[in-house]
Amino acid sequence: RQNGCGSSVTEMADTLNFSLVSPERELYSGDVDQVNIPGTEGDLGIMPNHSPLMAAIRTGMITVIENGAETKFFVQGGFADVTPNGLTVLAEQAVAFDALDKGAVEAQIAAVEVSLPNLTGDAALAAHQNLDGLRAVING
């Protein structure tokens, strides 16, 4: 393709190839507009042509945006890998938000709250991140 000055223009992808995989199965695969991920270092919004990166995932919601519609998945742990071919999320645990057992999430919250006083350092940080993610899912 040529731009108005006669030099070539690189084609940019309009969609992002996204795959969400848990140990049990692939939960999502397709071309999407954007995926929002809860990273351990902060939330990530991944769109087509994003720079390559790998990030650890914390407990929370992955939001997939496709043609203006949102699909949500609850995740706990794993990694997000952005390559020139797209985005793959390898989650330790993942479930469609609509299928989430909120009673089980509330039980996890109670268990983490009981363990917190005995944790220090990185273990305490991980527990607090897990707790924040669990509470956000229940409350919002």
Summary of the structure (lengths in Angstrom):
residues: 140
radius of gyration: 17.8
end to end distance: 45.6
largest distance: 66.4
contacts: 380
relative contact order: 0.16
helix: 28%
strand: 46%
